[in-house]
Amino acid sequence: MLFFTACSSKFSEPIEPFLRLEFEQNATILPKIKSEFNTDTDKFLEKYFAVWNLEKPTNKLAFTKLKIEALWGLKYADKAYARFDSHGTNYDEAFLNSIKFNANESEFGKIWLPAITTNNALLRNLPTNAPIYGNPKKAGESYPFDYASVSALGVAYPLLVSHFSKDGEWAFVQNDTVWGWIQSSNLKILDENLAEIYKNSNFLTILKDNAQIYDENNATIFLARSGTILPYESHNNAKFSGKFLSKMGYKKYFVNSSDASKFPAKLNNENLQILTNSLISQSYGWGGTSFLRDCSLMTKDFLANFGIWLPRNSKAQSNAGLKYELSEFSNAKKLEFIKTQGIAYRTILYLSGHIMLYVGEINGEVAVLHSVWGLRTIDDGRALIAKTALTTLEIGKNRPDIAKDKLLLSRISAMTILGE
């Protein structure tokens, strides 16, 4: 709380640590979309399962380059990068060296087989659950900013396994966009024949975050993340039924029809409300920390439901469609351009380090849905949002501790229309 105290000392009245949200945080206020959008299902699934067709480079130089690029996250086990644990204590060098040793780098590429997640799982830069934090005395350098975090994956996420850690507890894998470490207990390796059969299944998508997946006795098997894509066999007004791959092979499951949709879901008002209400006000989680979402994971999971594929990080997402550069626009021109050219739920707005989903106009103002930590204050602190929220692009504009050039609108540099 040090930076909040520092901020308040400059002003006559105390400054609140959290930003006031302009809108009611409920999907019922979302603008109605006028027409549905049909996505290219085959194109999405091709990218989603592409990792199962990834060929290992036979050229030594190309293989070495891939290995270096894939294992870049191990830099966080170097003393120059790794700083503090969850108690604000510096990591011991011997501990960091043990992590690098366990990474088993020489075995990179030795397995090279398709796999699938059998549980919700965390993807890490290092084969350890130990967090890597910056200086806890600085804003944005302690929880939830674990630099060892990469992402959070739902059940049935396709992976490619490179190799295992020396202790066998971790597998180094690639998903549809990034490399990272996943606990071995959370995946099942497939043979090529099973992988081929699986990816040609009929699929559903989980719209409601943390939807109950249950068995014949109505006992919960797991809670499914929004954007999870599962094979299904039958469907009626009450529920879907199918089989997912567990550690022990295929396992029968059920999910309520109100929580899921045939994949891809129709981009319509009903589905948008189910999805948005399940994500709104969810706490922010850098790199999937605590199975939560940061800005780009929120947009990736959100749009996956509708068959719109996105890469993992915000900058790459801004290049995933028809991109307009807005950095030279005035704030007024940006707003006008977004209003006239933006397409609700198919437009993302980018600023350095952050991405937002344009949802249309609410009360005449441009509105976005995004998972966001907060805005930088003039004392280098943070005015917090710390969750997924519906906001304007000028949230915080009336606060004396936030400079105009730190507003979201001022920092937007690009607008991208997806599906074009």
C-alpha positions in Angstrom: 0.0 0.0 0.0 3.1 2.3 0.0 2.3 3.8 -3.4 -1.2 4.7 -2.4 0.1 6.6 0.6 2.6 8.4 -1.6 -0.1 9.4 -4.1 -2.4 10.8 -1.4 0.3 13.0 0.1 0.2 15.3 -2.9 -3.5 16.0 -2.8 -5.8 17.6 -0.3 -8.1 14.6 -0.2 -7.1 10.9 0.0 -7.0 9.2 -3.3 -8.9 5.9 -3.5 -6.8 2.9 -4.5 -9.4 1.6 -6.9 -10.8 3.3 -10.0 -14.5 4.0 -10.0 -16.1 1.9 -12.8 -18.5 4.0 -15.0 -20.8 1.1 -15.9 -22.9 -1.4 -14.1 -20.8 -4.6 -14.3 -23.5 -6.7 -15.8 -23.9 -8.1 -19.3 -27.5 -6.8 -19.5 -26.2 -3.4 -20.4 -24.3 -4.6 -23.4 -25.4 -3.2 -26.7 -27.4 -5.6 -28.8 -25.7 -6.9 -31.9 -27.7 -6.6 -35.1 -26.5 -9.6 -37.0 -24.7 -12.9 -36.3 -21.2 -13.6 -37.6 -20.2 -17.0 -39.1 -16.6 -18.0 -38.5 -14.5 -20.5 -40.5 -14.5 -23.5 -38.2 -12.0 -25.5 -40.2 -9.5 -22.5 -40.1 -9.8 -22.3 -36.3 -9.4 -26.0 -35.7 -6.4 -26.1 -38.1 -4.6 -23.6 -36.0 -5.8 -25.1 -32.7 -4.5 -28.5 -33.6 -1.5 -27.4 -35.7 0.9 -28.3 -32.9 0.1 -32.0 -33.5 1.4 -31.7 -37.0 4.6 -29.7 -36.0 7.6 -31.4 -37.6 10.9 -31.5 -35.7 13.6 -29.7 -37.7 16.1 -32.2 -39.2 18.6 -29.4 -39.9 21.0 -29.0 -37.0 21.1 -25.2 -37.2 17.3 -24.9 -37.4 16.9 -27.3 -34.5 19.4 -25.4 -32.3 17.6 -22.2 -33.1 14.2 -23.7 -32.2 15.6 -25.0 -28.9 17.0 -21.6 -27.9 13.7 -19.9 -28.8 11.6 -22.5 -27.1 13.5 -22.5 -23.8 13.9 -18.8 -23.5 11.9 -18.8 -20.2 14.7 -20.5 -18.4 16.3 -17.0 -18.2 14.1 -16.5 -15.1 16.2 -19.1 -13.3 19.3 -16.8 -13.7 20.1 -14.6 -10.7 20.0 -11.5 -13.0 16.3 -12.2 -13.6 15.0 -14.1 -10.6 14.6 -11.9 -7.7 12.0 -12.5 -5.0 9.7 -15.2 -3.7 6.2 -14.8 -2.4 7.6 -13.6 1.0 9.8 -10.9 -0.6 13.0 -12.8 0.0 15.7 -13.1 -2.6 16.1 -16.5 -4.2 19.1 -18.6 -3.3 21.4 -19.2 -6.3 21.6 -22.9 -5.5 17.8 -23.2 -5.8 17.8 -21.4 -9.2 20.6 -23.7 -10.4 18.6 -26.7 -9.4 15.7 -25.5 -11.5 17.9 -25.2 -14.6 19.4 -28.6 -13.9 15.9 -30.1 -13.7 15.0 -28.5 -17.0 17.0 -31.3 -18.7 17.8 -29.1 -21.7 19.9 -31.7 -23.5 16.7 -33.9 -23.9 14.9 -31.2 -25.9 12.9 -32.8 -28.8 13.6 -36.4 -27.7 9.8 -37.3 -27.4 8.0 -35.1 -29.9 4.6 -36.6 -29.5 1.0 -35.2 -29.4 -0.6 -34.9 -26.0 -3.7 -33.4 -24.4 -4.4 -31.9 -21.0 -6.5 -34.1 -18.7 -7.0 -31.4 -16.1 -7.0 -27.6 -16.0 -3.4 -26.8 -15.9 -0.9 -24.0 -15.5 1.8 -23.4 -18.2 5.1 -22.1 -16.7 8.4 -20.7 -17.9 10.2 -22.9 -15.4 9.6 -26.5 -14.2 8.5 -25.3 -10.8 5.5 -23.8 -9.1 7.7 -21.3 -7.2 6.8 -17.8 -8.3 9.3 -15.3 -9.6 8.5 -11.7 -8.5 10.3 -8.4 -9.0 10.9 -5.8 -6.3 7.8 -6.1 -4.0 8.3 -2.4 -3.0 7.4 -1.3 -6.6 3.9 -1.2 -8.1 3.2 -4.1 -10.5 6.2 -6.2 -9.3 4.6 -8.5 -6.7 1.5 -10.8 -6.9 -0.1 -11.4 -9.3 2.9 -10.6 -11.6 4.7 -14.0 -11.5 7.2 -13.9 -14.3 7.4 -17.7 -14.3 3.7 -17.8 -15.4 2.8 -18.2 -19.1 -0.8 -19.2 -19.3 -3.7 -21.3 -17.9 -5.1 -24.1 -20.0 -8.4 -25.8 -19.9 -9.1 -29.6 -20.1 -8.5 -31.2 -23.6 -6.0 -28.6 -24.8 -3.8 -30.1 -27.6 -0.1 -30.1 -26.8 3.2 -31.3 -28.3 5.6 -32.9 -25.8 9.3 -32.2 -26.3 10.7 -33.9 -23.2 10.4 -34.3 -19.4 12.3 -32.8 -16.6 15.0 -34.9 -14.9 12.6 -35.7 -12.0 9.8 -36.5 -14.4 7.4 -34.2 -12.6 7.2 -31.7 -15.5 6.8 -31.9 -19.3 8.1 -29.3 -21.7 5.3 -28.7 -24.2 4.0 -26.4 -26.9 0.4 -25.5 -27.2 -1.2 -23.7 -30.2 0.9 -20.6 -29.5 3.6 -20.9 -26.9 6.1 -23.2 -25.2 6.2 -23.9 -21.5 6.3 -26.4 -18.6 3.2 -28.3 -17.4 3.0 -30.8 -14.6 3.2 -34.3 -16.1 0.2 -35.4 -14.1 -2.0 -33.0 -16.1 -1.4 -34.5 -19.6 -1.8 -37.7 -21.6 0.4 -38.6 -24.5 -1.4 -39.8 -27.6 -0.4 -41.9 -30.6 -0.8 -40.3 -34.0 -3.8 -42.5 -34.9 -5.7 -41.5 -31.7 -4.8 -37.8 -32.3 -6.1 -38.0 -35.8 -9.4 -39.5 -34.7 -9.8 -37.0 -31.9 -9.3 -33.9 -34.0 -12.1 -35.0 -36.4 -14.7 -35.2 -33.6 -17.8 -33.1 -33.2 -17.0 -30.4 -30.7 -18.7 -28.2 -28.2 -17.5 -25.1 -26.5 -17.9 -24.1 -22.8 -19.5 -20.6 -22.7 -19.9 -20.3 -18.9 -16.6 -20.1 -17.0 -16.3 -22.8 -14.4 -19.1 -24.8 -15.8 -19.8 -28.1 -14.0 -18.7 -31.2 -16.0 -20.3 -34.2 -14.3 -20.7 -38.0 -14.6 -23.7 -40.3 -14.6 -24.2 -39.8 -10.9 -24.1 -36.0 -11.2 -20.8 -35.9 -9.4 -18.5 -33.2 -10.5 -15.5 -34.4 -12.7 -14.0 -30.9 -13.2 -15.0 -27.3 -13.6 -14.5 -26.2 -17.2 -12.9 -23.0 -18.2 -14.7 -20.8 -20.7 -13.3 -21.5 -24.2 -12.7 -25.2 -23.4 -13.4 -27.3 -26.5 -14.6 -30.8 -25.9 -15.7 -33.7 -28.2 -19.4 -34.5 -27.8 -21.6 -37.3 -29.0 -25.2 -36.2 -28.3 -27.2 -33.2 -27.3 -30.7 -32.3 -26.2 -32.4 -29.2 -24.6 -31.0 -30.2 -21.1 -27.5 -31.3 -21.7 -24.6 -32.4 -23.9 -22.9 -35.8 -23.4 -19.6 -37.1 -24.7 -16.3 -38.5 -23.8 -13.1 -36.7 -22.9 -9.6 -38.1 -22.7 -8.5 -38.7 -19.1 -5.3 -40.3 -17.8 -7.0 -43.7 -18.0 -8.5 -43.2 -21.4 -11.9 -41.9 -22.5 -14.3 -40.9 -19.8 -18.1 -40.2 -20.1 -19.2 -36.7 -19.2 -22.2 -34.4 -19.2 -22.6 -30.6 -19.2 -25.8 -28.5 -19.1 -26.9 -27.1 -22.4 -27.2 -23.7 -20.7 -23.5 -23.7 -20.0 -22.2 -24.8 -23.5 -22.9 -24.6 -27.2 -22.0 -26.6 -30.3 -18.7 -25.3 -31.5 -18.4 -22.6 -32.7 -21.1 -20.8 -30.7 -23.2 -18.4 -32.5 -22.1 -14.8 -31.9 -25.4 -13.7 -30.7 -26.8 -11.7 -27.8 -27.8 -14.7 -25.7 -24.4 -16.4 -25.9 -22.6 -13.1 -25.3 -24.5 -12.5 -22.1 -23.8 -16.0 -20.7 -20.1 -15.7 -21.5 -19.7 -12.1 -20.3 -21.5 -12.5 -17.1 -19.3 -15.5 -16.2 -16.1 -13.5 -16.8 -17.0 -10.0 -15.6 -15.5 -9.1 -12.2 -13.2 -12.1 -12.2 -9.9 -11.1 -10.6 -6.9 -10.3 -12.8 -4.2 -12.9 -13.2 -0.9 -12.2 -15.0 0.0 -15.2 -17.2 -2.9 -17.2 -15.9 -1.7 -16.9 -12.3 -4.1 -18.8 -9.9 -6.0 -19.9 -13.0 -7.1 -16.4 -13.7 -6.8 -14.3 -16.8 -4.7 -11.3 -18.0 -5.8 -9.1 -20.9 -4.7 -11.4 -23.8 -5.9 -14.6 -22.2 -9.3 -13.1 -21.6 -9.6 -12.1 -25.3 -8.2 -15.4 -26.5 -10.6 -17.5 -24.4 -13.6 -15.2 -25.0 -13.3 -15.3 -28.8 -12.4 -19.0 -29.0 -16.0 -19.7 -28.1 -17.0 -18.2 -31.4 -14.3 -19.8 -33.6 -12.1 -16.8 -33.7 -8.5 -17.9 -33.0 -6.0 -15.6 -31.4 -2.3 -16.0 -30.4 -1.4 -15.6 -26.7 0.1 -12.2 -26.2 -1.4 -8.8 -26.8 1.0 -7.5 -29.5 0.6 -10.7 -31.6 -3.2 -10.4 -31.2 -3.1 -6.9 -32.6 -1.7 -8.3 -35.8 -4.3 -11.1 -36.2 -6.7 -9.3 -38.5 -7.2 -6.0 -40.4 -5.1 -3.6 -38.5 -5.4 0.2 -38.4 -2.6 2.3 -36.9 -4.1 5.0 -34.5 -1.0 6.2 -32.8 -0.9 9.5 -34.7 -4.6 10.2 -34.1 -5.9 12.7 -31.5 -8.1 11.2 -28.8 -11.2 12.7 -30.4 -10.3 11.2 -33.7 -9.6 7.8 -32.1 -13.1 7.7 -30.6 -14.7 8.7 -33.8 -12.8 6.1 -35.8 -13.6 3.3 -33.4 -17.3 4.3 -33.4 -17.6 4.4 -37.2 -15.2 1.6 -38.2 -15.2 -0.8 -35.2 -17.3 -3.9 -35.2 -18.6 -5.0 -31.7 -17.0 -8.2 -30.5 -14.8 -8.5 -33.5 -12.6 -5.5 -32.8 -9.7 -5.4 -30.4 -7.9 -2.2 -29.3 -4.2 -2.3 -28.6 -1.8 -0.3 -26.5 1.7 -1.3 -25.4 1.3 -4.2 -23.1 -2.5 -4.3 -23.2 -5.4 -5.5 -25.3 -9.2 -4.7 -25.0 -12.3 -6.1 -26.7 -14.6 -3.4 -28.2 -18.2 -4.2 -27.3 -19.9 -1.2 -28.9 -21.4 2.0 -27.4 -23.0 2.2 -24.0 -24.7 5.5 -23.2 -23.0 7.0 -26.3 -19.5 6.1 -25.1 -17.1 3.6 -26.5 -17.1 0.6 -24.2 -14.5 -2.2 -23.8 -14.3 -5.5 -22.0 -10.9 -6.2 -20.6 -8.9 -7.8 -17.9 -6.8 -5.1 -16.5 -4.6 -4.4 -13.4 -4.9 -0.6 -13.4 -3.6 2.8 -14.6 -0.2 4.3 -13.8 -0.3 7.3 -11.5 1.9 10.3 -11.5 3.9 8.9 -8.6 4.5 5.7 -10.6 1.9 3.8 -8.5 -1.3 2.1 -9.8 -4.9 3.1 -9.6 -6.4 -0.3 -9.6 -9.2 -2.1 -11.5 -7.6 -5.6 -10.9 -10.3 -7.6 -12.7 -12.2 -8.2 -15.9 -14.4 -5.1 -16.3 -16.6 -3.1 -18.7 -15.1 0.4 -18.9 -14.9 3.4 -21.2 -11.5 4.3 -22.7 -11.3 7.4 -20.5 -11.7 5.7 -17.1 -9.8 7.7 -14.5 -9.9 11.0 -16.5 -11.2 13.0 -13.5 -8.6 11.7 -11.0 -5.9 14.2 -10.1 -3.3 11.4 -9.8 -3.6 10.2 -13.4 -2.1 12.2 -16.2 -4.0 12.5 -19.5 -1.3 10.7 -21.4 -1.7 7.7 -19.1 -5.4 7.2 -20.0 -6.2 4.1 -22.1 -7.5 6.3 -24.9 -4.3 8.3 -25.0 -2.2 5.2 -25.2 -4.1 3.2 -27.9 -1.9 2.7 -30.9 -3.9 0.3 -33.0 -7.3 -1.1 -33.8 -7.7 -4.6 -35.3 -10.9 -6.1 -36.9 -10.9 -9.9 -36.6 -12.4 -12.3 -39.2 -11.6 -10.0 -42.1 
